[in-house]
Amino acid sequence: MIVTDAQVHIWEADRPDRPWPAIGHTYSHGPPSLPAPEMLAQMDTAGIDRAILVPPSFEGDRNDVCLAAAAAHPDRFAVMGRIPIDDRNEAEPLLAEWSDQQGMLGIRSTFSRGAAEHWLDDGTADWVWPALEQHDIAAMVFPPDKLDRIDRIAAEHPGLRLVIDHLGLRTSLRDDEIQPRIDSLLGLAKRPNIAVKATCLPSYVSDPYPFASLHGAIERVVSAFGPDRVFWGSDVSRSEHPYREVVTLFTEALTFLSDEDKEWIMGKAISRWLDWPSS
């Protein structure tokens, strides 16, 4: 089984020649920097073959660090990059050649904080969905409390591949608070162009490994979407649990998953969805 992590971050430190946006320091996490060699070492220890690099929003809309890592390690890394959705004049021309960038698989956008939290409602993001559909560019989106908007977008753009990050769960939720959001997510399974990332899930509950309170919710998600539309991932830089535990939650603790289910969820599904074949 080839294990592909659906979301990890790497980044460089804030410095004068490469500054972060000022607001980035209010929600950054982890060490001042997390370079590609360190991430590879963590992956090797946890038994991870490949990973999707997602540039962290606290660095701003830039992809240089992740693209450089994917170019240096094409068998280990690929990228879902960021674009300035709120600047259509700058962003739209980029999409015509987006997939020509080595290692670039699509875009990733967050709609969870600051001005971006309103972009699905105020029209700012309306232009991007038909553009992505036109160019056949997949999108990972983090839209907590806005799943109805994603449902509408998927219905209006059936050729657009959408992936909902973290099962759509706002990162501040814990324990019983996640269940109503899972209920809302299941309704989107009817859209064949929507998949979900089961990423960083142990961070949403208080119980220790094997995180028994998550098992029922995960089973419902897999039952609704199917293992070919559920993508395991760690978001390891934000996780307070050992990397290996986040892996074995799915590969060992979830007894309702068949070996074939695990093969899909742990890497085969996202590799096919994003057209990143393994060698």
N, C-alpha and C positions, 0 to 999 in steps of 0.2 A: 504493500500500500504506500503510495507516494503522498506524504502529508504536506499540504499547502496551507499556510496560515493566511486567512483572508484579510487580516489587518495588523500591520505593525508600523510604528513610526520610527524614523531616524531624523536627526536634526543637528544643526550646528549651533554653537553658542551665539547669543546676541553680542555683536561687536560693532565698532564704528564703521568698518568697511562692509558690513552685512547686517544692518540693524533689523530687529524685529519691529513690528508695529507696537506702539506704546501700550495698547490694550492687551497685547499678547501676554504680558507678564501677569495679568490678573487671572489667567486660566491655564498657564503652562503647568506641566507636571514633569516629574522625573528630574534627572540631573541637568546641569547647564547644557550639556551636549550628549548626544547618543549616536556615535558614528557607526557606519556600516560594519566594520570589523567586530565591534562589540556585539552588534545584533547577530551577526553570523555565529559568534561564539555561543551566545545564548541559545540560538536555534539548534546548533550541534548538540549541546548538552541535553536539550529537550527532545531531540529526535525529529526535528522539523526539516523537511527537505527544501521547501521553497516558501516564499512569502510575498504577499502583495504589499508594497510600500505605499503608505498614504501620507503625503506631506502634512504635518500637523498645522492646524489653522493658526496656532500662535506664532508661526514664522511668517504669516502672510501668504499671499497667493503666489508661491514660488515652488518650483519643482526641481531646481538644479541639483540639490544634494541627492535626491532619490533617483533622478535620471543617471547621474554619474555612477551610483552604486549598481544600478541595473545594467549599465554598459560594462562595468568592470566584472560583474557576476551574473551574466544573463541566464545561467542555469539555476540561480538561487533567487533572484529578485525580478519583479516587474512592478509597474507603477500605475496607480490611479491618481492623476494629477489634478491640480486646482486651476481654476480660471476665475477672473474677476467678473462674476455674474452681474454685478451692479454697474459695470462699464461695458455696455454692449459694443460700443465702437471699438474698444480694444480687444474684447474677448471673441467676438463672432468671427473675425478673419482668422483667428488661430485654429478654429475647428476644421477648416478645409484641409489642413496638413497635420492635424493632431496625431493621427495614427501613424504618420511617417516617422515620428520620433522613436528611436530605438528604445524598446522596453515599455512604451506607453500603451496601456490597455484601455483607457477611458478617463473619465473625470470623477472626482469626488467632491461633493458640496455639503456643507452643514447649514442647517436652518434652526439652530438651537439657542443662539445668544446674540446680543447686540442688534445692530440693524438687520442682519441676515435673518433673524427670527421672524421678520415680517415680510420677507421677499416672496413667499408663496401666497401671500394675501394681497399685497399692494401692487402687484403687477410687475415688480422688478425682474422676477425670474421667468416671466411668461415666454420670452423670446427663446430661451435656451432649449426647451423641450422639442419643438419642431426642428431646430437646428441639429440637435443631437440625433434625432430620428433620421433626418436627411443624410447625415454623414455616417450613420450606423456606428455611433459611439455610445458605449455603455456608460451608465451613470450609477455611482454609489451615492446615496443620499441619507442624511441623518435628520429626520423631520419629526422629533418628538411632539406628540399632541397634535399632529397635522396629517395623520394617516388618511383622512378623507380627501385631502388635497392630492396626495399621491395616487389614491384610487382614481380620482378624476383625470389626472395627467396620464395614467396608464391606459385608461379607457379612450382618451382622445388621441393617443399616440401608440397604437398597438405594435408598431415596429420598433419602439424604444425599449431597450433592456434596462430595467431599473432594479437596483439592489438596495434594500432597506437595512441600514446599519443598526447593530445592537438590538435587533427585533423592534426597533422604534422606541426603545425605552430610554427616557431621560436619565442621565447618569446619576441624578440625585435620588432616584427611587430605590427603595429597599423592601425586601420581604413581601408582605401581602400587598404592597402598593403596586407590584408589577402585574398582578393577575388581571385587573380590568383592562390594562393596556394590551396584554396578550389576547384577550377576548376581541378587542378592536382589530388587532393585526390579522386574526384568522380570516376575517371577511375579505381580505385582499388576496387570499389564495385563489380566488376565482379568476384573477387576471394572470394569464400564462406568461406575461412579460414582466412579472414581479417575482423576484427572489429575495431571500432574507439572509442576513449575516447573524449567526449565533455567536457573537463576539463578546468577550469579556464578561460572560454571564455570571461567574462566581462573585463578581464584585457587586452584584445586585442582591445578595442574600447574606445573612448573618451566620448561618450554620457552617460548620467546618466541612472539609472534604469528607465524603464525596458529594456534598451539597445536595442532600436528598430533597430539599424543598424545591429544587429546580426541575427535578426529573419529570414530574407531571406536565409542567408547562412545555418543556422541550418535546415530550412525546406528542402533545397536542399540535405543536408547530410542525413537527415532521409529518404527522398524520395528515395535516391540512395541505401543506405545500409539497410533500413528497421529498425524499432524500436528494433528488436531483435539483431542488431549489432551496436547500438549506446549506449554508456555507459555514463551517467551523472557523473560528479565529480567536486569537488571544487578546489583541490590543495590550500586549504584555507590559509596555511601559506605564500603563495606567493600572495594571492589576497588582493587587497586594498579595496574590497567591503565587506559589512557585509555578513556573512555566509548565513543568511536567504535569502538575495536577490539573491544569486547564486542558491539557491533552487527554489525560486518562479519564477525565470526567466522561468524555465521549467514547473513547476506545475501550474502556474497561467497566465503568460504573453504570452506564445506561444499558441495562440488560435487554431492553426491548428492541435494540438495534441489531439487525442481522449483520453479518460480515460484509455483505454487499452494501447495505445502508451505510456502514462506516466508511467504506471505500469512496462512496459518492460524497458524503458529508465532509470527510476529512481532506478532500482535495480534488477528486475527479469532477465534481459538479462545478466548482468555480472555474476550474481550468477550461472546461467546455463552455461555460457561460461567457467567459471573457476571451475565449479563443487563445489560450496560452497552453499549448500542448506540452506535455513533458517529453523529455528526450528518451 
